[in-house]
Amino acid sequence: MADEPLVLGIETSCDETGVGIVRGTTLLADAVASSVDEHARFGGVVPEVASRAHLEAMVPTIDRALKDAGVSARDLDGIAVTAGPGLAGALLVGVSAAKAYAYALGKPLYGVNHLASHICVDQLEHGPLPEPTMALLVSGGHSSLLLSSDITSDVRPMGATIDDAAGEAFDKIARVLDLGFPGGPVIDRYAKEGDPDAIAFPRGLTGPRDPAYDFSFSGLKTAVARWIEAKRAVGEEVPVRDVAASFQEAVVDVLTRKAVRACKDEGVDHLMIGGGVAANSRLRALAQERCEAAGIRLRVPRPKLCTDNGAMVAALGAEMVARGRAASSWDLSADSSLPVTDPHVPGHDHVHEVGTENLYP
């Protein structure tokens, strides 16, 4: 246990200030400071508000994680941080903080990919990832199918959303139904009391000539909004629970159908689902049903590890250390559009030299 790398991870890609500490594949601390309440009145995340919230929360959240883990900052073997993708300003706060701590502690710095981190976090719950692993990542900014044979160096995109991500569609439909923000949890809650077959909403990109693994939810979002508007225009009451259930079913039907198809086509017998929408109860249930029917083992982390958190960043950082991947250089910067094919960012042709003097008090 003591020989496994002890890594602190910092996640600031959106509105969650996450700090996690892991030893190998064991989670020691997962501290999160959320600014979601500050964005609720705007109906979505405001980048500048998120960045300022990260600045205020960073040091207290790191201190809390160290205390929860029962370790000293001096004991760390490395500092990992989300370098992208995400909101540029929010990412810069995290990267700057990680650099400061790594320099002060004399520890190696690892800039890692947000999406690859969402895959790697499953190791904290279910052990080492099978190689290869098919991953379905579903969140407010991403709906992606990824095939990974090595989470530290080889992640291949199979398909992605060509317009609205699934989580974004949940937020928009919740707003049309006047259910508030964020939309995912509240629609899931209302859908449990509704009929998923009440309304035949469209399934995007499921025709024989459509891309096999890409996703599109803008047409579904528009169809649901127009259905609601038509009801209101003639003075009829909108059956909120049935709308929520039917909309949710349309989303998870497409997600799970394409994920299982990708596994079959690639001969992969494991499917991992991550990202904030992976906390959706119907997505989990339908994925389990379809994976069992196809002979595929499903791996889904507990809901708290599906949303953005520092534990996932620490998990990928620990894997980088364990596999001897190069640390990032001191010129590491945030990249809001960092491709998933770059699980980590070593920097330019040189890596940074770690100082021998510990400047951290």
BATITOR-732133 format. One record per residue (C-alpha): z, y, x. Coordinates in steps of 0.2 Angstrom, whole numbers, plus 5000, padded with zeros to 4 digits. Example, Ala and Ser with C-alpha at 12.3 -4.5 7.8 and 13.67 -1.06 7.14 Angstrom:
BATITOR-732133
pt zz 5039 | yy 4978 | xx 5062
pt zz 5036 | yy 4995 | xx 5068
***
This chain:
BATITOR-732133
pt zz 5000 | yy 5000 | xx 5000
pt zz 5005 | yy 5012 | xx 5014
pt zz 4988 | yy 5009 | xx 5023
pt zz 4978 | yy 5015 | xx 5008
pt zz 4972 | yy 5033 | xx 5009
pt zz 4983 | yy 5046 | xx 5000
pt zz 4972 | yy 5060 | xx 4993
pt zz 4974 | yy 5075 | xx 4982
pt zz 4960 | yy 5080 | xx 4971
pt zz 4956 | yy 5097 | xx 4963
pt zz 4945 | yy 5098 | xx 4948
pt zz 4939 | yy 5115 | xx 4941
pt zz 4921 | yy 5113 | xx 4934
pt zz 4925 | yy 5120 | xx 4917
pt zz 4941 | yy 5125 | xx 4908
pt zz 4953 | yy 5112 | xx 4915
pt zz 4963 | yy 5115 | xx 4931
pt zz 4966 | yy 5097 | xx 4936
pt zz 4975 | yy 5091 | xx 4951
pt zz 4977 | yy 5072 | xx 4954
pt zz 4985 | yy 5062 | xx 4968
pt zz 4980 | yy 5044 | xx 4971
pt zz 4985 | yy 5031 | xx 4984
pt zz 4969 | yy 5020 | xx 4986
pt zz 4966 | yy 5015 | xx 4968
pt zz 4984 | yy 5019 | xx 4962
pt zz 4987 | yy 5035 | xx 4952
pt zz 5003 | yy 5044 | xx 4957
pt zz 5000 | yy 5061 | xx 4948
pt zz 4989 | yy 5069 | xx 4936
pt zz 4993 | yy 5087 | xx 4932
pt zz 4982 | yy 5097 | xx 4921
pt zz 4983 | yy 5115 | xx 4915
pt zz 4971 | yy 5119 | xx 4901
pt zz 4964 | yy 5136 | xx 4896
pt zz 4956 | yy 5129 | xx 4880
pt zz 4967 | yy 5139 | xx 4868
pt zz 4960 | yy 5155 | xx 4877
pt zz 4942 | yy 5150 | xx 4873
pt zz 4945 | yy 5144 | xx 4855
pt zz 4943 | yy 5161 | xx 4847
pt zz 4925 | yy 5162 | xx 4855
pt zz 4920 | yy 5145 | xx 4849
pt zz 4916 | yy 5139 | xx 4867
pt zz 4921 | yy 5141 | xx 4885
pt zz 4919 | yy 5158 | xx 4892
pt zz 4915 | yy 5156 | xx 4911
pt zz 4925 | yy 5172 | xx 4917
pt zz 4940 | yy 5168 | xx 4907
pt zz 4940 | yy 5150 | xx 4914
pt zz 4939 | yy 5156 | xx 4932
pt zz 4954 | yy 5168 | xx 4930
pt zz 4964 | yy 5154 | xx 4922
pt zz 4960 | yy 5143 | xx 4937
pt zz 4966 | yy 5156 | xx 4949
pt zz 4983 | yy 5158 | xx 4939
pt zz 4985 | yy 5139 | xx 4937
pt zz 4980 | yy 5133 | xx 4954
pt zz 4996 | yy 5134 | xx 4965
pt zz 5008 | yy 5129 | xx 4951
pt zz 4997 | yy 5114 | xx 4946
pt zz 4996 | yy 5108 | xx 4964
pt zz 5015 | yy 5110 | xx 4966
pt zz 5018 | yy 5100 | xx 4950
pt zz 5006 | yy 5086 | xx 4956
pt zz 5015 | yy 5084 | xx 4972
pt zz 5032 | yy 5084 | xx 4964
pt zz 5026 | yy 5071 | xx 4951
pt zz 5019 | yy 5060 | xx 4965
pt zz 5035 | yy 5062 | xx 4975
pt zz 5025 | yy 5065 | xx 4991
pt zz 5024 | yy 5080 | xx 5003
pt zz 5008 | yy 5089 | xx 5006
pt zz 5009 | yy 5084 | xx 5024
pt zz 5008 | yy 5066 | xx 5020
pt zz 4990 | yy 5068 | xx 5012
pt zz 4976 | yy 5060 | xx 5021
pt zz 4963 | yy 5071 | xx 5013
pt zz 4959 | yy 5085 | xx 5000
pt zz 4945 | yy 5081 | xx 4988
pt zz 4937 | yy 5094 | xx 4976
pt zz 4923 | yy 5095 | xx 4964
pt zz 4909 | yy 5104 | xx 4972
pt zz 4897 | yy 5103 | xx 4957
pt zz 4890 | yy 5103 | xx 4944
pt zz 4899 | yy 5115 | xx 4933
pt zz 4902 | yy 5133 | xx 4930
pt zz 4899 | yy 5142 | xx 4946
pt zz 4914 | yy 5154 | xx 4946
pt zz 4926 | yy 5140 | xx 4941
pt zz 4919 | yy 5129 | xx 4954
pt zz 4922 | yy 5142 | xx 4968
pt zz 4940 | yy 5144 | xx 4963
pt zz 4943 | yy 5125 | xx 4966
pt zz 4932 | yy 5124 | xx 4982
pt zz 4941 | yy 5139 | xx 4989
pt zz 4958 | yy 5132 | xx 4986
pt zz 4954 | yy 5115 | xx 4993
pt zz 4947 | yy 5124 | xx 5009
pt zz 4963 | yy 5134 | xx 5011
pt zz 4975 | yy 5118 | xx 5008
pt zz 4964 | yy 5107 | xx 5020
pt zz 4964 | yy 5120 | xx 5033
pt zz 4982 | yy 5124 | xx 5032
pt zz 4987 | yy 5106 | xx 5032
pt zz 4975 | yy 5101 | xx 5045
pt zz 4967 | yy 5088 | xx 5033
pt zz 4949 | yy 5083 | xx 5030
pt zz 4940 | yy 5091 | xx 5016
pt zz 4928 | yy 5081 | xx 5004
pt zz 4917 | yy 5090 | xx 4992
pt zz 4912 | yy 5077 | xx 4978
pt zz 4901 | yy 5076 | xx 4963
pt zz 4909 | yy 5079 | xx 4946
pt zz 4899 | yy 5065 | xx 4937
pt zz 4902 | yy 5052 | xx 4951
pt zz 4920 | yy 5056 | xx 4949
pt zz 4920 | yy 5052 | xx 4931
pt zz 4913 | yy 5035 | xx 4935
pt zz 4925 | yy 5032 | xx 4950
pt zz 4941 | yy 5036 | xx 4939
pt zz 4939 | yy 5019 | xx 4930
pt zz 4945 | yy 5011 | xx 4947
pt zz 4962 | yy 5019 | xx 4943
pt zz 4964 | yy 5008 | xx 4927
pt zz 4953 | yy 4993 | xx 4929
pt zz 4952 | yy 4991 | xx 4948
pt zz 4937 | yy 4992 | xx 4960
pt zz 4920 | yy 4995 | xx 4952
pt zz 4908 | yy 4981 | xx 4951
pt zz 4892 | yy 4984 | xx 4961
pt zz 4881 | yy 4988 | xx 4953
pt zz 4889 | yy 4997 | xx 4938
pt zz 4879 | yy 5005 | xx 4924
pt zz 4888 | yy 5021 | xx 4918
pt zz 4886 | yy 5031 | xx 4902
pt zz 4894 | yy 5048 | xx 4904
pt zz 4896 | yy 5058 | xx 4888
pt zz 4904 | yy 5076 | xx 4888
pt zz 4901 | yy 5094 | xx 4883
pt zz 4889 | yy 5097 | xx 4897
pt zz 4881 | yy 5080 | xx 4900
pt zz 4875 | yy 5064 | xx 4892
pt zz 4869 | yy 5053 | xx 4906
pt zz 4865 | yy 5035 | xx 4910
pt zz 4868 | yy 5032 | xx 4928
pt zz 4866 | yy 5016 | xx 4939
pt zz 4878 | yy 5015 | xx 4954
pt zz 4877 | yy 5002 | xx 4968
pt zz 4889 | yy 5012 | xx 4979
pt zz 4899 | yy 5026 | xx 4971
pt zz 4901 | yy 5035 | xx 4987
pt zz 4882 | yy 5035 | xx 4992
pt zz 4870 | yy 5028 | xx 4979
pt zz 4870 | yy 5034 | xx 4961
pt zz 4853 | yy 5034 | xx 4952
pt zz 4850 | yy 5043 | xx 4936
pt zz 4842 | yy 5032 | xx 4922
pt zz 4842 | yy 5045 | xx 4908
pt zz 4849 | yy 5061 | xx 4903
pt zz 4850 | yy 5074 | xx 4888
pt zz 4834 | yy 5084 | xx 4887
pt zz 4843 | yy 5097 | xx 4876
pt zz 4861 | yy 5098 | xx 4869
pt zz 4873 | yy 5086 | xx 4876
pt zz 4883 | yy 5075 | xx 4864
pt zz 4899 | yy 5085 | xx 4866
pt zz 4890 | yy 5101 | xx 4864
pt zz 4883 | yy 5095 | xx 4847
pt zz 4900 | yy 5090 | xx 4842
pt zz 4906 | yy 5107 | xx 4845
pt zz 4892 | yy 5115 | xx 4836
pt zz 4894 | yy 5104 | xx 4820
pt zz 4912 | yy 5107 | xx 4820
pt zz 4909 | yy 5126 | xx 4820
pt zz 4897 | yy 5124 | xx 4805
pt zz 4910 | yy 5114 | xx 4796
pt zz 4923 | yy 5127 | xx 4800
pt zz 4934 | yy 5114 | xx 4809
pt zz 4937 | yy 5124 | xx 4825
pt zz 4935 | yy 5121 | xx 4843
pt zz 4934 | yy 5109 | xx 4852
pt zz 4924 | yy 5099 | xx 4840
pt zz 4926 | yy 5082 | xx 4847
pt zz 4944 | yy 5077 | xx 4842
pt zz 4943 | yy 5086 | xx 4825
pt zz 4927 | yy 5077 | xx 4820
pt zz 4933 | yy 5061 | xx 4826
pt zz 4949 | yy 5063 | xx 4815
pt zz 4939 | yy 5068 | xx 4799
pt zz 4926 | yy 5054 | xx 4802
pt zz 4940 | yy 5041 | xx 4800
pt zz 4942 | yy 5046 | xx 4782
pt zz 4923 | yy 5047 | xx 4778
pt zz 4908 | yy 5036 | xx 4775
pt zz 4897 | yy 5034 | xx 4791
pt zz 4882 | yy 5028 | xx 4779
pt zz 4884 | yy 5042 | xx 4767
pt zz 4870 | yy 5053 | xx 4774
pt zz 4855 | yy 5046 | xx 4784
pt zz 4855 | yy 5059 | xx 4798
pt zz 4841 | yy 5056 | xx 4811
pt zz 4842 | yy 5046 | xx 4828
pt zz 4834 | yy 5056 | xx 4841
pt zz 4822 | yy 5049 | xx 4854
pt zz 4823 | yy 5031 | xx 4847
pt zz 4804 | yy 5029 | xx 4843
pt zz 4793 | yy 5016 | xx 4852
pt zz 4785 | yy 5030 | xx 4862
pt zz 4800 | yy 5040 | xx 4866
pt zz 4809 | yy 5039 | xx 4884
pt zz 4819 | yy 5023 | xx 4884
pt zz 4835 | yy 5031 | xx 4891
pt zz 4834 | yy 5049 | xx 4888
pt zz 4844 | yy 5058 | xx 4874
pt zz 4841 | yy 5072 | xx 4862
pt zz 4854 | yy 5079 | xx 4850
pt zz 4846 | yy 5096 | xx 4845
pt zz 4836 | yy 5089 | xx 4831
pt zz 4852 | yy 5080 | xx 4824
pt zz 4862 | yy 5096 | xx 4826
pt zz 4848 | yy 5106 | xx 4816
pt zz 4847 | yy 5092 | xx 4803
pt zz 4866 | yy 5092 | xx 4800
pt zz 4867 | yy 5111 | xx 4799
pt zz 4852 | yy 5112 | xx 4787
pt zz 4860 | yy 5099 | xx 4776
pt zz 4876 | yy 5108 | xx 4775
pt zz 4867 | yy 5125 | xx 4772
pt zz 4857 | yy 5117 | xx 4757
pt zz 4873 | yy 5111 | xx 4749
pt zz 4882 | yy 5128 | xx 4751
pt zz 4866 | yy 5137 | xx 4744
pt zz 4867 | yy 5129 | xx 4727
pt zz 4886 | yy 5131 | xx 4727
pt zz 4890 | yy 5112 | xx 4730
pt zz 4905 | yy 5107 | xx 4739
pt zz 4902 | yy 5100 | xx 4757
pt zz 4909 | yy 5083 | xx 4759
pt zz 4916 | yy 5087 | xx 4776
pt zz 4923 | yy 5069 | xx 4780
pt zz 4907 | yy 5061 | xx 4775
pt zz 4897 | yy 5073 | xx 4785
pt zz 4908 | yy 5071 | xx 4800
pt zz 4907 | yy 5052 | xx 4799
pt zz 4888 | yy 5052 | xx 4797
pt zz 4885 | yy 5064 | xx 4811
pt zz 4897 | yy 5055 | xx 4822
pt zz 4888 | yy 5038 | xx 4818
pt zz 4871 | yy 5045 | xx 4822
pt zz 4877 | yy 5051 | xx 4839
pt zz 4886 | yy 5035 | xx 4845
pt zz 4873 | yy 5024 | xx 4838
pt zz 4860 | yy 5031 | xx 4850
pt zz 4872 | yy 5032 | xx 4864
pt zz 4877 | yy 5014 | xx 4863
pt zz 4860 | yy 5007 | xx 4859
pt zz 4852 | yy 5015 | xx 4874
pt zz 4866 | yy 5011 | xx 4886
pt zz 4866 | yy 4992 | xx 4881
pt zz 4847 | yy 4992 | xx 4883
pt zz 4848 | yy 4999 | xx 4900
pt zz 4861 | yy 4986 | xx 4905
pt zz 4849 | yy 4972 | xx 4899
pt zz 4834 | yy 4980 | xx 4907
pt zz 4842 | yy 4981 | xx 4924
pt zz 4851 | yy 4965 | xx 4923
pt zz 4868 | yy 4973 | xx 4924
pt zz 4883 | yy 4965 | xx 4916
pt zz 4895 | yy 4979 | xx 4916
pt zz 4895 | yy 4995 | xx 4907
pt zz 4907 | yy 5009 | xx 4911
pt zz 4909 | yy 5024 | xx 4898
pt zz 4917 | yy 5040 | xx 4904
pt zz 4917 | yy 5059 | xx 4900
pt zz 4927 | yy 5068 | xx 4887
pt zz 4917 | yy 5061 | xx 4872
pt zz 4922 | yy 5043 | xx 4879
pt zz 4939 | yy 5047 | xx 4870
pt zz 4930 | yy 5046 | xx 4853
pt zz 4937 | yy 5031 | xx 4844
pt zz 4920 | yy 5026 | xx 4835
pt zz 4911 | yy 5027 | xx 4852
pt zz 4923 | yy 5015 | xx 4859
pt zz 4923 | yy 5003 | xx 4845
pt zz 4904 | yy 5002 | xx 4843
pt zz 4902 | yy 5000 | xx 4862
pt zz 4914 | yy 4986 | xx 4862
pt zz 4905 | yy 4978 | xx 4847
pt zz 4888 | yy 4979 | xx 4855
pt zz 4893 | yy 4975 | xx 4873
pt zz 4902 | yy 4959 | xx 4866
pt zz 4886 | yy 4954 | xx 4857
pt zz 4875 | yy 4957 | xx 4873
pt zz 4887 | yy 4948 | xx 4885
pt zz 4891 | yy 4964 | xx 4894
pt zz 4909 | yy 4968 | xx 4900
pt zz 4914 | yy 4986 | xx 4894
pt zz 4926 | yy 4997 | xx 4905
pt zz 4932 | yy 5013 | xx 4897
pt zz 4947 | yy 5022 | xx 4905
pt zz 4961 | yy 5028 | xx 4893
pt zz 4957 | yy 5044 | xx 4884
pt zz 4967 | yy 5056 | xx 4896
pt zz 4956 | yy 5050 | xx 4911
pt zz 4940 | yy 5052 | xx 4901
pt zz 4942 | yy 5071 | xx 4900
pt zz 4941 | yy 5082 | xx 4915
pt zz 4955 | yy 5079 | xx 4927
pt zz 4960 | yy 5079 | xx 4945
pt zz 4964 | yy 5061 | xx 4946
pt zz 4945 | yy 5057 | xx 4945
pt zz 4942 | yy 5068 | xx 4960
pt zz 4956 | yy 5061 | xx 4970
pt zz 4949 | yy 5043 | xx 4966
pt zz 4932 | yy 5047 | xx 4973
pt zz 4940 | yy 5056 | xx 4988
pt zz 4951 | yy 5041 | xx 4992
pt zz 4935 | yy 5030 | xx 4991
pt zz 4926 | yy 5042 | xx 5003
pt zz 4941 | yy 5040 | xx 5015
pt zz 4942 | yy 5021 | xx 5013
pt zz 4923 | yy 5019 | xx 5016
pt zz 4923 | yy 5031 | xx 5031
pt zz 4912 | yy 5044 | xx 5024
pt zz 4910 | yy 5060 | xx 5033
pt zz 4921 | yy 5074 | xx 5028
pt zz 4913 | yy 5090 | xx 5022
pt zz 4910 | yy 5105 | xx 5033
pt zz 4919 | yy 5121 | xx 5032
pt zz 4903 | yy 5129 | xx 5025
pt zz 4905 | yy 5119 | xx 5009
pt zz 4900 | yy 5129 | xx 4994
pt zz 4900 | yy 5126 | xx 4975
pt zz 4884 | yy 5120 | xx 4968
pt zz 4883 | yy 5122 | xx 4949
pt zz 4868 | yy 5111 | xx 4948
pt zz 4873 | yy 5098 | xx 4961
pt zz 4862 | yy 5082 | xx 4957
pt zz 4871 | yy 5066 | xx 4954
pt zz 4861 | yy 5058 | xx 4968
pt zz 4873 | yy 5067 | xx 4979
pt zz 4890 | yy 5059 | xx 4976
pt zz 4898 | yy 5069 | xx 4990
pt zz 4893 | yy 5084 | xx 5000
pt zz 4895 | yy 5082 | xx 5019
pt zz 4888 | yy 5100 | xx 5022
pt zz 4876 | yy 5103 | xx 5036
pt zz 4873 | yy 5093 | xx 5052
pt zz 4891 | yy 5095 | xx 5057
pt zz 4907 | yy 5091 | xx 5049
pt zz 4922 | yy 5102 | xx 5051
pt zz 4935 | yy 5099 | xx 5065
pt zz 4952 | yy 5096 | xx 5058
pt zz 4966 | yy 5106 | xx 5067
pt zz 4980 | yy 5097 | xx 5074
pt zz 4993 | yy 5111 | xx 5069
pt zz 5000 | yy 5110 | xx 5052
pt zz 5000 | yy 5128 | xx 5045
pt zz 5007 | yy 5123 | xx 5028
pt zz 5026 | yy 5127 | xx 5027
***
